[in-house]
Structure formats: structure tokens, C-alpha cells
Amino acid sequence: MLTSMTVLFLLVQVPAHPSDGGPIGAPARAGEVTFMNVSVETGLSGIRGNFFSWGDYNNDGYQDLLIDGRKLFRNSGPPGYVFIDQTVQAGIDAPVNSGVFGDFDNDGWLDIFCGGGRGSSDHPQYDDILWHNERDGTFRRVPVSDDVPHDTYPTVASGWADVDRDGFIDLYMVNYENASYQGYSDFFWTNDGDGTFTNATVSSNMSEHDHPYQGRGVSFCDFDNDGFQDAYVSNYRIMRNYLYHNTGFAGVMEEIAEKAGVEGHESYHPITRDGPYYGHSLGSSWGDMDNDGDMDLWVTNLAHKDVYRGPICDDSYLFENQGEEGGWTFRDVRAESGIPVKPLAGMITEGDELMVSSALADYDNDGDLDLFIPQIYGNIDYAYSYLFRNEGDMTFREVGDEAGLRVFNTYGSAWCDYDQDGWIDLVTGGGNWNASSGKTENYQVHLFRNLGGDTAPDRHWLELKLVGRESNAAAIGARVHVEADMDGDGEAELRMMRDVSGGTAAHGQQDSMVLHFGLFDVKGKVDVHVEWPMGRDTYREDVDIDDILELFEPMNPLEMELKIADVSEDNGDARVLCAVNNTSEQEIDHLELSILYGYLGGTEERSVIVKDIPPYSPETLEVIADAPPFEGLQWVNVVYDASYPPFSPEGSEPFMVSPETNIPPVPVLELPEEMEEN
């Protein structure tokens, strides 16, 4: 066993850090995209907080800010974009750990779930709270019951997603540990659609059974592009992480982290041979960091580097998605990403890797996702945040100082274009380093306004707000693709995609649900494709840039009327007319109708295919079916499918049969004599 003397002889060499003192976030260099700390002028000065979520709770079109799940600030909008404390008025002044927005009852108003967990269950625990938005600026606490998400464990993170794809968001609750480092089981609750939930932890196959780990974060994402939400769970105490793959069957998941290559790097202690060990994972962020059409994954680990713990503590991971050709597995490319890895301690150490969370956004509007990483510990002078700029090939360069975006000892962060100028801004916590006292001081919330509109005005952007109608109203889980022709040759050189998130990173933080796309120096217009959570698609071509676009999920654009047009009494044939009307602005591609003419004695089915029904166009289809005489109950059903829109669920739809005036009316069903007694 190693003795404490082993560590005492280490020399400590730490990297250079920003100058101490002074206001945090002063812009450092002209001509680059920089930030300015605007906490004072926006009303957030002096507020303490670690965990942040953005959401428009009052539907006024401006993104509001939830801090630590217990402080709510309303965005006043133009001209000042000042944040006004509405905590007491909203009625959410209750002790919790963090909170995430989501419209669980699809009434068009964002609700909030707050986990009550603290550092461990040996601290006095707060209650988990589900807040229902009352649509008048206030929230009502949903009473705890067996059909409301809650538990008695320290819930430190949570995330919303429509796992079973029924149009209502479900909830994953991440639980931590007690003072003896014993982990507690996570819980998963499915939304029943009537304001209640069912504990589906076991039935969804997400139970940790008798070996729960110490969870710190959950992030949902469709990593294999099959249209169903998967979940990555970050576990602490050098335990393996989970990747739950959605099977697409009734919300049942399959844990495949090892198979996919994202559980962590298995190791055993070189002296004791204990193990396996992985990383101190706290949270993760999904994003297409290489713009290749699939989601990559950053996982934040707090990595010790001393000679005893270092060999079994994984560094943070940067997992590159290998796509369909690679079997939807991942490869850790951290070593080649430009994000430096601190060496294990020898005679010289650079200290621990103190990363604790993450947040992805295109802060410089150049078309690729950049990465903000907070670090913690108030008595270490290199525990400052990083801003890694994506160089366009999934390699990164640290630019925090020159961008004016640097804080010490901060835990959380979240991106949002709070002032709607097309340049995404950042909120975080922490303070500034005081070299004299040897510690971080002046802790408070820091809102960094992006000054790109002034320093890089030629770079363009597009933002999209999505409204679900068949899908969940907040469109959580929706995916947007934007394609841009950069050189005018008619081909899309820039392809990006973003997801609407219901919570991510460590302790359930939440970036704005208004999706932001940087377009660099694109000329002209762009094309937009929305994949809605329930399976429908929206396509928009030639969309104007430098704008905020609101898109509503299309309802079923196909109207159909069936009627019996003619019946021949000689041979019993019936001519069934199906009037099809495309009521949407998009073309219906490859519509197939299977018409079922039925009666008590049997059925007769005919199929007809119509390709490419233009927007706002009616079609009349004729089907000949062998029809019985009118001595019993008759009906006509239709089963339909199309490349667009993808009707879900497919199935049989009844229609009223309206005979022509010269056709005898359908008589009331008369039961056979042998059935009358029953």
C-alpha cells in the first residue's frame, strides 16, 4: 500500500492562470468574438447560484432564468432585457437542488421539476417537487402521491424526454449517495397523459437492482438516428456509466454502454489490483461536433492525478460517434482533440483535472459547436473555466482569456440568446481569484453577453422555436437540420443539427429550447428540416437568415372522405370513391391507401397508390369492391401509409358511408336467430 510520504515529495507545477482581481469577463482582444459580463445591468448582480435552466415560463417570447431550481427571474425583454426576480410571486420559493423545464401536461405552458437531493442522504433532504404552471405567472405544487414523480433519495439531477413516444414527456431522476458513499437507485417515470405518472423503472429495463451507482447527471439523445430517445447516465465514484438504448418497443430500454464503447475505460489498481474502475463522471453533453450527421458525446470527469488515485481515475471523454457504418459505436478522441490531458503525478504534477460540467454551443457563429467547461475548488488557482473553440474538425483550442469568458470555481452553466441578437450568451456562477488570500472570492451569478454582433457583424445565424402539437408541446427531443450553400454552387457545404433538450450536463442544467445555428458567411438562404418527436417531418426551403423562426408541428395533413358511389344489384360490385385532400403546404409523397369494405360475412380489400399529391390538392380515387347486398351492417375502413408524412400510428380509420340518393339506405343490423338469446 502507498504511504502518505509518497505524495509529500511531489513538486507542483500548475499552468498559468488569468490575472486575479478586477471584473470578471472583460473583453481581451478586438476582432474576435468576445463576451462582456452584464450581470449588474441585467439585474443579476449579487445573486448566488450554481445550476441554471432557461425557459419562457410566461409565454411572452423571452427566455427566463431558473437558478438552482428555487429562484426564478423573468426576462423583461427589450429594450433592456433586465431579469426581474419573480420567485415569491411565482410561488416556487422552496428548498431544492436544481430544476428543469418541461410541459408535462401539454397545455402550452412550461412546468418545472425540481430534485431535492443534496450532497448525500446524510444531509437534511429536500423534497422533490413537480410545479404545474397555472398560466398566470404562478406555479402550483403537485401533491406528492404514488402517481407523481418523487423518491426519498438525494435526487441531484433530472431530465425530460418522450421515451415511449406517446406525445407526453417522461422523467428520469438521478440519485446520489450517503456519507458512506453508498449509491442510490435512479428512477424513471412514464407520463400517463392525464397529469399522472407511473414508476416504470423496472418495466423500462432501467433498474439498477441491487447495485446502484452514485449518479450525477442524465442526458437524452437519439444517438443512432432511429427516432427514439436514448439516455446517457453519468455515475460518480469511478464507476461505469450507462447508455440506455431505446428499443422502440413500449419504452423498453437496453443498457449497451460497454457494447457502444461509452461506459468508460476499465482499469485496475496497479498495486492492490482492485477494480474495475472508471471515472468520476458528473454529466455529459450530446452534440454533432464534427457536423457529420450523428451525435457525439462529451463526458465530464473529475480526474485525480496523484500516484495512488491517478491510475484508476479516467480523464474526461470525448466520444466520436462512428455512425451507422461503425455500428453506432463510439471512439474516445480526447487525446487527439486538442483538449489537453494532465499527466499523472511523477516528480512533477500539474494538479488534478477539476472539470465538473459542460455546455455546447456555437458561440462564434462559425457553424460548429464549441465547448464551455467549468472547474471547481475555491482554494486552487488553476480551478478556472475553459472555453474550447471548435476549429472545424473536432479539434479544439482554449480561448477563454481572449474571449473574456473566465471564472473560478464554478459548477454549472447554460447557453441562451437572452437578448435575441443572434449571438448566444452564457450564464454561469463562480467568482474571481484573489492571489493575496489564495482563494476564490465574490461568488455570484455571471451573465456573459456575446458581443459578436459588434466584433464579427458579417457572421450570420438562424434561431428556431418549435411548438409541438401531436408531439409534446415543448418539442423536447425534436431534431433540426440546417443546410447552407456556402459558395453558391447549389450544393450544401454546411450541414448542422441540434436537438431540443429537456435537461443535460451535471445536476440537470438546461440550455435554451430555442435552437441556435451559426451560419458564418453564408450567402442567401438556407434549408431547414425538423424531425418531430412523434415521427412527422417539416421541410422548409429558402429560409431567410438572421431571423428567429417559429415552427409548428404539422397535424395530419390528409383529409379523406369515402362513400359508396354505385352498387350493381346484378353482381354485387360496389364502386367506392375516396376523396383525398392534401391540406398542408408540403407535398405528400407516395401515399398508399388500403381500402377495406366489410360486412358480417367477410371483407373485401383493395389497394391503390397515389404518388406525389401536391400541396393543397384534392384527388379522387376509385376502387371497385365486391359488395354484398344491403341486408346487414356495412362499413368502409382505410389503412394508410406514405413516405411523407409518416403517419403514426398506422392503422384502420373508420369513415362514414354516405350512399347516393338512388342507393337503398343501410338497414339496422338484425342479429341471426341463433344469436338472439345471447
N, C-alpha and C positions, 0 to 999 in steps of 0.2 A: 504493500500500500504506500502511496506517496505521502510524504510528510509535508507539513506547512513550510519547512525550511526550503523546499524546492522552489516555491513561489517567491520567497523573500529576496532571492538573488537576481530576479529579473530586472533588466533595465527597461524603462518605459519610454517609448518614442511615439508621440502622437502626431497626427497630421496638423498642418497649420489650420487655424480656425479664424473666422471673421473677427474684425476688431470689436472689442467689447464696448459697452455703453452706447449712448445715443439712441435715436428712434430706430425701431426695427423696420427694415424693408425700404430704406432709401434707395431710389434707382441709382445704378452704378455706372452705366455706360450708354451714351446716346447711340441711336441707330439700331439697337437690339430691342426685342420685346421685353419690357421691364414692368415691374409692379410698384405700386405705392400703397403703403399702409394707410387706410382711410377709416380706421376704427373710430377715431374721435369724431370726424364729421358725419359719420353714419349712425352715431348713437350707440356704438358697441364698446366704447372705452370703459375700462374698469370691470367689465363682466368676466367672470371666470368660467372656464369650460374646457372639456376635453373631447367630447363626441358630438358630431354635427350631422344634421339631416336637413335637406332643402325640400320644400313643397309648398304649393299655393293652396293653403288651407281654406281661404275665404273666397276663392274663385274670382279674384279681381284682376288676374292676369300677371301678377308679380310674385316672384318666389320669396317665400317667407322662410324663417330660420328657426329650427328647433335645436336647442343646446342641452346636452346631457339628458334629453327626454323630459326635462322638467321646466325649461324656460323657453317661451315662445315669443318670437319677435316678428311683428308684421312689417312687411316691406311697404313703405308709403308710396312707392312708385315715383314718377317724375314730378317735379324736376330734381329733387334732392336725393331720392332713393334712401331715405332715412329709415332705420329699424326702430320700431316702437314696441316697447315691452307690453305684451298682452297676456302675460302668464295668469295674472289674477282674474282678469276679465274673461279669459277663455276657460278658467276653472281647472287647469291642469297642474296646479301648484301642489304636487305630491312627490315624495322622495322616490326616485328610480335611478337606474344606471344609464340608460340610453333609450332611444326610441326611433322607430321607422314609420314613415307614412305609407298608407295603402287604403284603398277604398274597398273595405271588405264586404259591404252590402250593395255595391254598385249603384249608389244613389247620386253619383257625380260629385261627392264631397269627400275629401281625404280624411280618413280616420288615422289613429296613431296606436301602435302597440309599443309598450314600454316594458323592458325587462327590469326586474327589481334587484338582480344579483349584484353583490358587492365583491370584494376581493376573495372571500371564501365564505362558506356557510357558518364559520365561527364568528363572523361579524354579524351584528344585528341585520337581519334581512328585510328588504323592502318587498312589497307585494308587486307581482306582475299586474299590469293594468292594460286593458283594452279600452281606449277612448273612442266613443262614437261622436262624429261631427254632427252637431244639431243644426247646421246650416245658418246659424245666426251669430257666428263668431264664438260660440261656446262649444264645449265638449261635455258629454255625459259619460260617466264611468259605468261600463257594462258590469253588472253584478257578477261576482265570481260564482260559477256553478260547474257542474260536470261537463257542460257543453260550451264552455268558454275557455280559451287557452290560458293555462296557468300551471304552476307547479310550486313546490316548496323548496326547490333547489336554487342556487345562485345563478340566475339567468343573466348572462353578460352580453349576449348578442342575439339577434333575431333577423329573419329575412322572409319576405313575402314572395310567392310565386304560385302560379296556377299549375300545380304538378299533375293533377288528373284531367286537366283541360276541359273543365266543365263550365268555364266562364266566371269562376269565383276564385279569388286568391287564397291560397293556403299558407300556413305559417310554420316555420322551423324555429325552435327555441334551443339555443346553445347554453349548456350549463357547465359550470367550472368545477370547483373543488372545495374541500375543507382544509383546516390548518394542518392536517396530517398529509396533505397532497393526495387525498383520495378523490378521484373524479366522480362526477355525477352524470347520469344518463341524459342525453338530449331527448327532446320530444318533438313530434311532428303532428300538427293538427290540420285536418282537411275541413274546408269550408262547406257546410251543408247547403248554402244558398238561401237560407231562411233566417239568417242572423245568428245561427248556432254553428258549432264546430264539433268534430269528432276526433278523439285521440286516435290517430292512425299510425302511431309509431311502429307497432308490431305488424299490422296488416300491410303497411307500405314497405316493409322489409328494411326499415331504418333503425331498428332497435339495436342498442349496444349490449343488450343482455346482461351478463354478469361481469363484464369487463369494460366499464365505461372509462373514457379518457377525459382529460380536462380540456373541454372545448373553449375556444376564444372567438371564433368567427365562422360565418357561413356566407357563401356567395353562390347564387343560382345563375345558370347559363346553359344554353343548348350548345354544348361543345362539339357534338357530332352532326349538327345540321339536320336532325331528323324531325324537328318541330316540337320536341318535348323538352321541358326544363329539367336539367340535371343539377346536382348540388355538390359543391366542394366544401368540406368542413375542416377547419384548421384546429389542430389539437396541440396543447402545450405540454411541457414536462418531457421533452424529447420522445414523444410518442408518434406513431404513424398517423397520417391524415387520411380522410375518407374522400372518395369520389363516388357519389351515388349516380349511376346511370339510369335514366328513366326508360323502362321497358316499353312504355306506350300502352300498357295494359292496366287500366283502372288505378293509375297512380302507384304501381308497384315499382320499386327501385332495386337495382343490383349494385352492390359495392364492388368496384373494379379498380381501386386506386393502384394496387400493385400491378395489375394487368396493363393499365394505361401508363404506368411509369410516373405517377404523381404522389405516391404515398410518402416519399422522402427517400433518403439514401441510407439503407440499412448499414449499421456499424456495430461493432462490439468493442468494449473497452480493452485497450492493448495490454493492460496489466491484470485486471480482475476477470476479463472475458465475459463480463455481464453484458446483457443485451437481449434482443436487438434494440438499438437506439436510433432516433431520427433527429428531429429538430424541435425547438421551442417555437412552434408556429402560432401566430396570433391572428392572422387574417390573410385574405387574398383578394386579388383584383383580376377580373377577366377583361380581355380586350384584344382586338386584332392588331397587334403591334407591328406586324410586318405587312399588313394590307393584302393578305393572300386569300381572304375569304373564309378563314376559320379562326376561332377564338383561342388566343394564347393565355397564359396564366402566370401572374406574379404571385409568389407566396412569401410573406414576410416572416422571417425567423429572427429571434434574438439569440445571437450566437456567442457563447463564451469562447475565449481563446487561450485560457490558461492551460498548463500542461496536463492537468488532471481532467477537466471537463471538455477542453477543446477538441480532442479526438473523437468525441461522441456527440458533438453539437453541430448539426448541419447549418451551413450558411443559408441565407435566403435563396429561393429558387426562381429561375426564370425559365418556365416550361414553354417550349415552342411546340405548337400543335402540328403533328405530321400529316394531318388531313386524312382523307379517305384512302389515298394510296398507302399511307403509313398505318392503316388500321385504326385510325383515331387514337393513336398513342402519342406520347409527348417525350421530348428530349430536353434535358436541362442545359441551356446555353449560357448560363450565368458567366462562366469562365471566359467566354468569347464576346460578351455583350458590352464590355467597357465599363460595367459597374464593378468597381474594384472589390476584391475579396481580401480581407485582412488575414495575415499569416497566423498560423499557430505560434504560440509563445515558444521562444528558444532563449537565447541570451538577450534578445531584444523583442519587445512586443509593441504593437500599435494599439493594443487595447481590444475590447470586445466590439462586436458588431451589434449596435444598440437599436437596430431598426425595429419598429413596433406596429407599423400600419402602412397603408399605401393608398394612392389615388391617381387614376389615369385620366388624362385629358389632353387635347391638342391646344396647349396654351399659346403657341406662336402661330397658329393658323397655317401651318405648312403642310397639313394633310396626314400627319401621323401622330400617334398617341405618345405623350410624354409622361413622366412618372415622378410624382412627389412622394417622398418617404420621410416621415417623422422619426426622430430618435428620442430616447428618454434618459433620465437620471440628471438630477439637478446639481450634482457636485462634480461633474465631469466636463471638462472644457471642450471636448470634441463631440458632445452629445447634441449636435445641431442637425437641422433638417437638410435633406438633399432635394435638389430639383434636377432630374436627369432628362436632358433634351434628346429626343429620338433623332438620330442622324439620317433616318430614312431606310435603313437596312437592318433594323432591330439591334443596332448598336447605339450606345448612349454616351453623352458627355455631361458631366456635372457642371451646372451653370447657376447654382443658387445665389452666389455672391453677385455675379454680374447682372442677374435678373432682379436683384433686390428682394429676393424671397428666401429669407433665412431666419429661423427662430431656434431657440434652445429648449430642450426638454419639453417637447410637445408630443401628444399621443395620437390625436386624430386630425382629420382634415376632410374637406368635401369641396368639389368644384361646382360652380354655378355662375352663369352670366346674369348677375343680380340686377344690373343696370341696363340690360338689353342693348348693348352697343356692339354685339357680335364678337366680343373678346371675353373669354371665360376667366372668371375670378376665383379666388381661393379663400376659404375660411379655415383657420387653424387656431391652436392655443399656444401655450408656452410663454417664454419670456426672453430676456436678453442676459448675456453673460457679464458678470461683474468680476474682473480679474482680481480686484482688491480683496473681495470677500471669498473668492473661489467658489462661487455658486451662481446659479441662475436666479434672477430676480424679476420683479414686475410682471408676474403672471397675469395674463388676461387673454380674451379673445382678440384675434387679429384678422381683420378682413383686408385682403390684399386686392386692390383694384388693378386690373390689367390695363396697361397704358398702350397696348399695341395699336389702338386706333390713332394715337398720336405719333408713335415711333415707327410704325410699319403700315401706313394707311393704304398701301396698294395691295395688301393681302385681303382676300375675300373670305366669306363664310356663309353658312346657312344653318338655321336652327329649326327644329321641328317639335311641335307639341302634338301628341297623339291622344285621341279620345276613343276609347273602346265602346262598342255598343253590344255586339254579341260576346266579345271578349270582356275581361274585367275593365271597368270604366277608366281606371288609371293607365291602362295599356301596359302594365308591368309584364315584362317578358317579350314585348314586341321588339322586332329587329328591323332596323332601317339600313338600306344600302343606298349610297350616293355614288354616282359615276359622273366623271367630268372629263371632257375633251380638253386637254391642256394646250395642244399645239394647233388645233383647228383642222386636223386631218380626218375628222369624222370618227375616230376611234377613242375609246375611253382609256386614257393613260392612268388616271387616278381613280381607284376604287376603294371605298371605305365602308365600314359597317359599325353600328353602335346598337346597344341594347338598352331598353328602359329597365332600370334596376329597382328592386324592392328592398335593398339593403346589401351592404358589401363590406369588405375590409374587416378590421378589428372592431369588435364591440358594436356592430350594427350601424355603421355610418351610411349616409345616403347622398350621392351626388344628385344634382337636379334631374328631374324626369323630362325636362326639355332637352332634347338631344342636340349637341353642338358638333358641327363639322367645319374644320378649317379647310379652305379651298385654295390657299396660296395665291398664285397669279392667274387663276383660271380665266379664260376668255369666254364670254357668252353665258349660256345657261347649263343646267345640269339635269340629270335624270334621277328620279327617286323611286325606290321600290320598298314598300312596307310589308313585312311578314307579320301578320297579326297573330296573337297567341292561340286563337281558335282555328287557325289554318287558312283564313282568307288572305288575299293579297291586294295591295293597292299599287298601281303604277302611275307615275306622273312624269311626263316628258317635258323638256324645255321649261324647267322651273327657274324662276328668277332667283338670283343670288343676292347676298347681303340683305336677307329678309328672315322674318320669323313666320313659319308656315304652320297652320293648324290643320291637321288631317283627321277626319272622322272615319272610323271603320265602316266599310260598306255593309249594309244589310243584304239579305238575299235579293239580288237584282232581277231575279227571274219571276215574272208573273205568268201563271198558266191558268187557262180555262178549258175544261173538257165538256163536250156534250155529244149526245148521240144525234147525228145529223139525219140518218136514214136507216130504216130497218126493212129488209125484204122478208115478207111473210112466207115467201116460197122456199127460200133456202136458209133463212135464219141469220144471214150475214148482217152485221151492223157496221155502219161507217162511222167511226169515231173521229171527230175533229179535235185537235189540240191546238189552241191558240197560244203561242209563246211570245211574250213581250219582254225584251231586254230594257229595263228601266234605268240602267246605270250608264255612266259616261265611258265605260270601258267595254271593249269587245268581249263577248262570250265565245270562248274557243272550244270547239269540239264538244258540243252538247249532245248527249245521248239520252234518249227517253225510252224506257221500257214500260209500255202501257199494258196494264193487266185488267181485262174485262172479266168480272167474276159474277157468279151466281151460286146457288146452293149445290147445283150438280157438278160444278167444276169451274175451271178458269181457262181463259184463252189469252196468251201473251203475244204481243207484237213489239218489236223494237224499231226505232227509227233514229237515224243520226243526222244532226244538222251541224254543219261546221261554220264557225265564224259568224255568229249573229252580231251585226254591227250595233254600236251604241244607239239607244233609244229606238230600236227597230222591232216591229212585230213580225212574226212568222206564223203561218197556219200549216199544220201538219195533218195529213190524212192517214188513218190506219184502218184497215179492214180486219174485223174480228168476227169469228163465228159466234153469233149471238143467239141465246135461247129465246124462245117466246116469252112474253111478259106474264108469266104465271107465278113469279116469286120475286124475292128481293134481288136487286141488281146493284152492281157498283162498278166504278172505274177507279183504279189506283194508278199511280205513276211512280216509278223509281228513276232517279235522275243522277247524272254524273257529268262532269265537264273538267277540262284542263283548267279553265278559268270560268267562273270562280269554283274553287274546290268545295263543293257542298259538304257540310259536316254537321250532324251525322247524315250519311246517306241512308235512305230508307224509303218506305212506302208512304205516300202522301194521299189522303183521300180528297176527292173533289165531288162537288155536287153534279149530278147528272140532270141536265135540263133537256128533256125530249122536245123535239119540234112540235108545233101545234097539231100536225097531222099524225103524230105518233101517239098511240094509246098511253095514258099515264101509268106509272109503275104502281101496281096494287100493293096493299098492305100484305106483309108476309103472313101466310097461313101455314101453320105447322102441320106436318103429316099426322094422320090419325094415331099412329103408334106412339107419337111423342106427346100427344095432348095431355095424357095423365101426368106426365112428368113436368 
